[in-house]
């Protein structure tokens, strides 16, 4: 009897805080948000430690490039149960395309969950250099073969992208990037214009692009909201780059962007009432020009752009930082772009950016 009490009592005392947190989370949406955020980040920390152990062990066993796969699946199986979110994947067979450049939409730090579900064998990620010095996470990523890019140094970023293409071919592996360059969480399904780094890398290595789309999850996760549910992920067929040159990177980025936005809208739930994207404002007012007694004709009023043309102009803005590109995948000096998430550069492409979800509009 005393032996049973010795075992059971610590388990009871240890489990009481978890039952209390679960009861609180079930009763109050705000409490649920903070409890699940804490559990999610704690799981990420635990898997970072697990990642360091796997990196050392699998490195010694000659399986270094499967570390991300093992840790990703471990994180998904643990975190999905903790936060109550399950992912259903369509087109998973395309993830076995190797070597390739994998590109996905980037909404928030919750994207790590869908990465955990779909991350393939023999693949690594590209991340901002600052993460290399993060405790545990940085050591795990370094040992697992991640490619780090110095966002503040254009020349080094270009060299990293070029080297990444050669490394992919040598290892017969794939590379994951977020081509939007920063988070783009919003109530309705849409994506930011793509930056070109991923596409230069794919063209330089002559490997296909494999687009991956996770549905808009505003209904489940945003500032102050963290609910359970099921999310859809769609992997699109590989887009070949054979025969393309660096000058084709812009057109390729637009083509893949449009494919992914179409898929995103197809698999996402409709936005909440009143949260639909606003229609584009005319470039100028359309009020009639009054008649004046002057021999000089009044200047013609500019024709308002259609919403589709405005979206095309937005996508074309990714070309403004590059005046000319030679046949080698070398980027010119980048123009700094501002956004609600901070200032980003052309070489922010693929950075793993994590942080709090944006406020609702």
C-alpha positions as CSV (number, residue, x, y, z in Angstrom):
1,X,0.0,0.0,0.0
2,X,2.8,2.4,0.9
3,X,4.5,1.6,-2.4
4,X,1.3,2.5,-4.4
5,X,0.9,5.7,-2.4
6,X,4.5,6.6,-3.1
7,X,3.9,6.3,-6.9
8,X,0.4,7.7,-7.1
9,X,0.7,10.8,-4.8
10,X,3.4,12.5,-6.9
11,X,1.4,11.9,-10.1
12,X,-1.7,13.4,-8.5
13,X,0.2,16.5,-7.3
14,X,2.0,16.8,-10.6
15,X,-1.2,16.6,-12.6
16,X,-3.3,19.0,-10.5
17,X,-1.8,22.2,-12.2
18,X,-2.6,20.7,-15.7
19,X,-6.2,19.9,-14.7
20,X,-6.5,23.5,-13.3
21,X,-5.1,25.0,-16.5
22,X,-7.4,22.9,-18.7
23,X,-10.5,23.8,-16.7
24,X,-9.5,27.5,-16.9
25,X,-8.9,27.3,-20.7
26,X,-12.2,25.5,-21.3
27,X,-14.1,28.2,-19.4
28,X,-12.5,31.4,-20.8
29,X,-11.3,32.2,-24.4
30,X,-8.7,34.6,-23.3
31,X,-7.2,32.2,-20.8
32,X,-7.4,29.5,-23.4
33,X,-5.3,31.7,-25.8
34,X,-2.5,32.2,-23.2
35,X,-2.5,28.7,-22.0
36,X,-2.2,27.3,-25.5
37,X,0.4,29.8,-26.5
38,X,2.4,28.8,-23.4
39,X,2.0,25.1,-24.2
40,X,2.9,25.6,-27.9
41,X,6.1,27.5,-27.1
42,X,7.0,25.0,-24.4
43,X,6.6,22.2,-26.9
44,X,8.8,24.1,-29.3
45,X,11.4,24.3,-26.6
46,X,11.2,20.6,-25.7
47,X,11.6,19.7,-29.4
48,X,14.6,22.0,-29.7
49,X,16.3,20.0,-27.0
50,X,15.2,16.8,-28.8
51,X,16.6,18.3,-32.0
52,X,20.1,18.8,-30.5
53,X,20.1,15.2,-29.3
54,X,18.9,13.9,-32.7
55,X,21.4,16.1,-34.6
56,X,24.3,14.6,-32.7
57,X,23.0,11.0,-32.8
58,X,21.9,11.0,-36.4
59,X,25.0,12.9,-37.5
60,X,27.1,10.1,-36.1
61,X,24.9,7.6,-37.9
62,X,25.3,9.4,-41.2
63,X,21.7,10.6,-41.4
64,X,22.2,14.3,-40.7
65,X,19.9,15.5,-43.5
66,X,16.9,13.6,-42.0
67,X,17.1,15.4,-38.7
68,X,14.6,18.1,-39.6
69,X,12.2,15.3,-40.8
70,X,12.4,13.4,-37.4
71,X,12.2,16.5,-35.3
72,X,9.4,18.0,-37.4
73,X,7.2,14.9,-37.1
74,X,8.0,14.7,-33.3
75,X,6.9,18.3,-32.9
76,X,3.7,17.8,-34.9
77,X,2.6,14.7,-33.1
78,X,3.2,16.4,-29.7
79,X,2.0,20.0,-30.4
80,X,-1.1,19.0,-32.4
81,X,-2.4,17.1,-29.4
82,X,-1.5,19.9,-27.0
83,X,-3.3,22.6,-29.0
84,X,-6.0,20.5,-30.6
85,X,-5.2,21.3,-34.2
86,X,-5.0,18.5,-36.8
87,X,-3.8,18.9,-40.4
88,X,-5.1,17.1,-43.5
89,X,-2.7,17.1,-46.5
90,X,-3.6,16.8,-50.2
91,X,-0.9,16.1,-52.8
92,X,1.6,14.8,-50.2
93,X,3.3,12.6,-52.9
94,X,4.8,15.8,-54.5
95,X,6.9,16.4,-51.4
96,X,9.1,13.4,-52.5
97,X,10.4,15.5,-55.4
98,X,14.2,15.8,-54.9
99,X,16.1,17.9,-55.2
100,X,13.7,20.8,-55.1
101,X,12.9,24.2,-53.6
102,X,9.9,24.0,-51.4
103,X,7.9,27.3,-50.9
104,X,5.0,27.9,-48.5
105,X,2.8,30.7,-47.4
106,X,3.7,32.3,-44.1
107,X,1.0,33.5,-41.7
108,X,2.4,33.3,-38.2
109,X,4.5,31.2,-35.8
110,X,1.7,28.5,-36.1
111,X,3.2,27.7,-39.5
112,X,5.7,25.6,-37.7
113,X,2.9,23.2,-36.9
114,X,2.1,22.6,-40.6
115,X,5.8,22.4,-41.4
116,X,6.0,19.6,-38.7
117,X,3.2,17.7,-40.6
118,X,4.6,17.9,-44.1
119,X,8.4,18.4,-43.8
120,X,9.9,15.7,-46.1
121,X,13.0,13.5,-45.9
122,X,16.4,15.0,-46.8
123,X,15.3,18.6,-46.6
124,X,16.6,21.6,-44.7
125,X,15.5,25.2,-44.2
126,X,16.8,28.7,-44.9
127,X,16.6,31.0,-41.8
128,X,17.7,34.4,-40.8
129,X,21.2,34.5,-39.3
130,X,19.9,35.8,-36.0
131,X,18.3,32.4,-35.2
132,X,21.7,30.8,-35.3
133,X,22.4,32.2,-31.9
134,X,19.1,31.3,-30.3
135,X,19.6,28.9,-27.3
136,X,19.0,25.3,-28.3
137,X,17.1,26.2,-31.5
138,X,20.2,27.7,-33.1
139,X,22.4,24.8,-32.2
140,X,19.8,22.3,-33.5
141,X,19.4,24.1,-36.8
142,X,23.2,24.4,-37.3
143,X,23.8,20.7,-36.6
144,X,20.9,19.8,-38.9
145,X,22.3,21.6,-41.9
146,X,20.2,24.8,-42.0
147,X,21.3,27.6,-44.4
148,X,21.6,30.9,-42.6
149,X,21.3,34.2,-44.4
150,X,22.6,37.6,-43.2
151,X,19.7,39.9,-44.0
152,X,21.8,43.0,-43.3
153,X,24.5,42.1,-45.9
154,X,23.3,41.8,-49.4
155,X,26.5,40.3,-50.8
156,X,26.6,37.6,-48.2
157,X,22.9,36.8,-48.7
158,X,23.4,36.4,-52.4
159,X,26.4,34.1,-51.9
160,X,24.3,32.0,-49.4
161,X,21.5,31.6,-52.0
162,X,23.9,30.6,-54.7
163,X,25.7,28.2,-52.5
164,X,22.4,26.7,-51.4
165,X,21.6,25.6,-54.9
166,X,24.9,23.8,-55.3
167,X,24.5,22.1,-51.9
168,X,21.0,20.9,-52.9
169,X,22.4,19.2,-56.0
170,X,25.3,17.7,-54.2
171,X,23.2,16.3,-51.3
172,X,20.3,15.4,-53.5
173,X,18.2,17.2,-50.9
174,X,15.5,20.0,-50.8
175,X,15.4,23.4,-49.3
176,X,12.4,25.1,-47.6
177,X,11.7,28.8,-47.9
178,X,9.0,31.3,-47.2
179,X,9.0,33.5,-50.4
180,X,6.8,36.3,-48.9
181,X,9.7,37.1,-46.6
182,X,7.5,38.0,-43.6
183,X,4.3,37.1,-42.0
184,X,1.0,37.9,-43.8
185,X,-1.8,36.9,-41.4
186,X,-5.1,38.5,-42.3
187,X,-8.8,37.6,-42.0
188,X,-9.2,36.7,-45.6
189,X,-7.0,34.3,-47.8
190,X,-4.3,36.2,-49.6
191,X,-0.5,36.5,-49.8
192,X,2.1,39.2,-50.1
193,X,4.1,39.6,-53.3
194,X,7.0,37.1,-53.5
195,X,10.6,38.0,-53.2
196,X,12.9,36.4,-55.7
197,X,15.5,34.6,-53.7
198,X,13.9,31.2,-53.8
199,X,13.3,31.4,-57.5
200,X,16.9,32.5,-58.3
201,X,18.1,29.5,-56.2
202,X,15.8,27.1,-58.1
203,X,16.8,28.4,-61.5
204,X,20.5,28.5,-60.7
205,X,20.3,24.8,-59.6
206,X,17.8,23.9,-62.3
207,X,15.6,22.2,-59.8
208,X,11.8,22.4,-59.6
209,X,9.7,24.5,-57.3
210,X,7.2,22.6,-55.1
211,X,4.5,25.1,-53.8
212,X,2.8,24.2,-50.4
213,X,-0.3,26.1,-49.2
214,X,-1.8,26.0,-45.7
215,X,-5.3,27.3,-45.5
216,X,-6.0,30.7,-43.9
217,X,-6.4,29.9,-40.1
218,X,-7.6,33.3,-38.9
219,X,-10.7,31.6,-37.5
220,X,-8.6,29.4,-35.2
221,X,-5.6,31.6,-34.4
222,X,-5.0,35.3,-34.1
223,X,-4.3,37.8,-31.3
224,X,-6.4,36.7,-28.4
225,X,-7.8,33.6,-30.1
226,X,-6.4,30.1,-30.1
227,X,-9.1,27.4,-30.9
228,X,-9.0,23.7,-31.8
229,X,-9.9,22.5,-35.3
230,X,-8.7,21.0,-38.6
231,X,-6.6,22.7,-41.2
232,X,-6.1,21.8,-44.8
233,X,-2.7,21.8,-46.5
234,X,-2.4,21.4,-50.3
235,X,0.9,20.5,-52.1
236,X,0.8,21.6,-55.7
237,X,2.5,19.8,-58.6
238,X,6.2,20.7,-59.1
239,X,6.9,23.7,-61.3
240,X,9.9,22.9,-63.5
241,X,12.8,25.4,-64.0
242,X,14.7,23.5,-66.7
243,X,16.0,25.9,-69.3
244,X,15.1,29.1,-67.4
245,X,17.7,31.8,-66.7
246,X,18.0,34.4,-64.0
247,X,16.1,36.9,-66.0
248,X,13.0,34.6,-65.7
249,X,13.0,34.7,-61.9
250,X,10.5,37.5,-61.7
251,X,8.0,35.9,-64.1
252,X,8.4,32.6,-62.3
253,X,7.7,34.2,-58.9
254,X,4.5,35.8,-60.2
255,X,3.3,32.5,-61.8
256,X,3.9,30.5,-58.6
257,X,2.4,33.3,-56.5
258,X,-0.8,33.2,-58.5
259,X,-1.1,29.4,-58.4
260,X,-0.7,29.5,-54.6
261,X,-3.2,32.3,-54.0
262,X,-5.7,30.4,-56.1
263,X,-5.2,27.2,-54.1
264,X,-5.3,29.2,-50.8
265,X,-8.7,30.6,-51.7
266,X,-9.9,27.2,-52.8
267,X,-9.1,25.5,-49.5
268,X,-9.8,28.3,-47.0
269,X,-13.0,29.1,-45.2
270,X,-14.8,32.3,-46.2
271,X,-13.7,35.3,-44.2
272,X,-16.0,36.5,-41.3
273,X,-18.7,39.1,-42.2
274,X,-17.2,42.5,-42.6
275,X,-13.6,41.2,-42.9
276,X,-13.6,40.8,-46.7
277,X,-10.8,42.6,-48.5
278,X,-11.8,46.1,-49.5
279,X,-12.1,46.9,-53.2
280,X,-9.3,49.0,-54.6
281,X,-9.7,52.7,-54.5
282,X,-9.7,54.6,-57.8
283,X,-6.4,56.3,-58.6
284,X,-8.3,59.6,-58.8
285,X,-11.8,60.8,-58.3
286,X,-14.3,60.3,-61.1
287,X,-16.2,63.5,-60.8
288,X,-16.7,65.4,-64.1
289,X,-14.4,68.2,-65.1
290,X,-16.2,71.5,-65.2
291,X,-16.2,73.5,-68.5
292,X,-13.9,76.5,-68.4
293,X,-13.5,79.3,-70.9
294,X,-9.9,78.6,-71.9
295,X,-8.5,77.6,-75.3
296,X,-6.1,75.2,-73.6
297,X,-7.8,71.8,-73.2
298,X,-8.0,70.4,-69.7
299,X,-5.6,67.5,-69.0
300,X,-7.2,64.1,-69.4
301,X,-8.2,62.4,-66.2
302,X,-6.2,59.3,-65.5
303,X,-8.3,56.1,-66.0
304,X,-8.8,54.3,-62.6
305,X,-7.0,51.0,-62.5
306,X,-9.1,47.9,-62.2
307,X,-8.5,45.8,-59.0
308,X,-6.8,43.1,-60.9
309,X,-4.4,45.6,-62.4
310,X,-3.6,47.0,-59.0
311,X,-2.8,43.4,-57.8
312,X,-0.6,42.9,-60.8
313,X,1.2,46.2,-59.9
314,X,1.7,45.0,-56.4
315,X,3.2,41.8,-57.6
316,X,5.4,43.7,-60.0
317,X,6.8,45.8,-57.1
318,X,9.1,42.9,-56.4
319,X,11.0,43.9,-59.6
320,X,11.8,47.4,-58.5
321,X,14.9,46.5,-56.5
322,X,16.6,44.9,-59.5
323,X,17.4,47.0,-62.6
324,X,19.1,44.3,-64.5
325,X,20.1,40.7,-64.0
326,X,22.8,38.8,-65.9
327,X,22.5,35.2,-66.8
328,X,24.0,34.2,-63.4
329,X,21.7,34.3,-60.3
330,X,23.2,37.4,-58.8
331,X,20.9,40.0,-57.2
332,X,21.5,43.7,-57.4
333,X,21.5,45.8,-54.2
334,X,18.1,45.6,-52.7
335,X,15.7,48.4,-52.0
336,X,14.4,48.4,-48.5
337,X,10.7,47.7,-48.3
338,X,8.5,48.7,-45.4
339,X,5.5,46.7,-44.1
340,X,3.3,46.5,-41.0
341,X,5.7,43.8,-39.8
342,X,8.9,45.9,-40.1
343,X,11.4,46.7,-42.8
344,X,12.4,43.8,-45.0
345,X,15.0,43.4,-47.7
346,X,14.9,41.4,-50.9
347,X,17.0,38.8,-49.3
348,X,14.5,38.3,-46.4
349,X,13.1,35.5,-48.7
350,X,12.7,32.3,-46.8
351,X,13.4,33.7,-43.4
352,X,11.8,31.9,-40.5
353,X,10.1,34.7,-38.7
354,X,8.2,34.0,-35.5
355,X,6.3,36.2,-33.2
356,X,2.8,37.3,-32.1
357,X,0.0,37.2,-34.6
358,X,-1.1,40.5,-36.0
359,X,-4.1,42.5,-34.7
360,X,-7.4,42.1,-36.5
361,X,-8.4,44.8,-38.9
